[in-house]
Amino acid sequence: MGASGSKARGLWPFASPGPGGAAGPGGEQALARARGCRSATPFVFTRRGSMYYDEDGDLAHEFYEETIVTKNGRKRAKLKRIHKNLIPQFLSSLH
């Protein structure tokens, strides 16, 4: 899915030093000292689920509403995606 901008310029704690050896003055030890005061990890252990409840209590990934469109005197059914009044099912854990 493409390159991530979070790995640029040695900001990622597990980045390889590259062809020049150590990454900047002090190398990886300076980066470890700078990040040592933070207790949070750069990893995400929870994420929002992809299923939602609508106002009727139905559970699905996406909801659509059928609308009737009249074009040149001819009726045609079209599906319109619903984005409002959706309640997330739960937060899932990535353990």
C-alpha positions as CSV (number, residue, x, y, z in Angstrom):
1,M,0.0,0.0,0.0
2,G,2.8,2.5,-0.5
3,A,5.4,4.2,1.6
4,S,4.6,5.7,4.9
5,G,5.8,9.2,5.8
6,S,6.4,8.2,9.5
7,K,9.6,6.4,8.6
8,A,11.2,9.5,7.0
9,R,14.4,11.1,8.5
10,G,15.1,8.6,11.3
11,L,11.9,9.3,13.2
12,W,10.9,5.6,13.2
13,P,12.7,3.9,16.1
14,F,13.4,0.6,14.2
15,A,14.6,2.2,10.9
16,S,17.8,0.9,9.4
17,P,20.7,3.4,9.6
18,G,21.1,3.4,5.8
19,P,24.3,3.3,3.6
20,G,26.1,5.9,5.7
21,G,26.3,3.8,8.9
22,A,24.8,5.6,11.9
23,A,21.9,7.9,11.4
24,G,23.1,11.4,12.2
25,P,25.3,12.5,15.1
26,G,25.3,10.0,17.9
27,G,23.7,7.3,15.8
28,E,20.8,5.1,17.0
29,Q,21.8,5.6,20.7
30,A,20.9,9.2,20.6
31,L,17.6,8.3,19.0
32,A,17.0,5.7,21.7
33,R,17.8,8.3,24.5
34,A,15.5,10.9,22.9
35,R,12.6,8.4,22.8
36,G,13.4,6.7,26.1
37,C,11.3,9.1,28.1
38,R,8.1,8.1,26.3
39,S,6.3,5.1,27.6
40,A,4.0,4.7,24.6
41,T,4.8,2.3,21.8
42,P,4.5,3.3,18.1
43,F,2.1,0.3,17.6
44,V,-1.7,0.4,17.5
45,F,-3.3,-2.4,19.5
46,T,-7.0,-1.5,19.0
47,R,-9.0,-0.3,16.0
48,R,-12.6,0.6,15.3
49,G,-14.7,-2.2,13.8
50,S,-16.0,-1.9,10.3
51,M,-19.6,-2.8,11.0
52,Y,-22.3,-0.4,11.9
53,Y,-25.9,-0.4,13.3
54,D,-28.5,1.8,11.6
55,E,-31.5,3.4,13.3
56,D,-33.6,0.2,12.7
57,G,-31.0,-1.9,14.5
58,D,-29.7,-3.7,11.3
59,L,-26.0,-4.5,11.3
60,A,-23.9,-4.2,8.1
61,H,-20.7,-2.7,6.6
62,E,-22.5,-0.2,4.4
63,F,-26.1,1.0,4.2
64,Y,-27.9,2.2,1.0
65,E,-31.2,3.9,0.4
66,E,-33.2,3.4,-2.8
67,T,-34.3,6.6,-4.5
68,I,-36.4,7.0,-7.6
69,V,-35.0,9.4,-10.2
70,T,-37.1,10.6,-13.1
71,K,-35.0,11.3,-16.2
72,N,-36.6,12.2,-19.6
73,G,-40.0,11.0,-18.3
74,R,-38.6,7.6,-17.3
75,K,-38.4,6.5,-13.7
76,R,-35.2,4.9,-12.6
77,A,-34.1,3.5,-9.2
78,K,-30.8,4.6,-7.8
79,L,-28.9,3.6,-4.6
80,K,-27.7,6.3,-2.3
81,R,-25.2,5.5,0.4
82,I,-26.2,6.5,4.0
83,H,-23.5,8.1,6.2
84,K,-25.6,9.6,8.9
85,N,-27.1,8.0,12.0
86,L,-24.8,5.0,12.0
87,I,-23.5,3.6,15.3
88,P,-20.2,1.6,15.3
89,Q,-20.5,-2.0,16.5
90,F,-17.5,-2.1,18.8
91,L,-13.8,-1.5,19.1
92,S,-11.8,-4.6,18.1
93,S,-8.6,-5.7,19.7
94,L,-5.5,-6.7,17.7
95,H,-4.0,-9.2,20.2
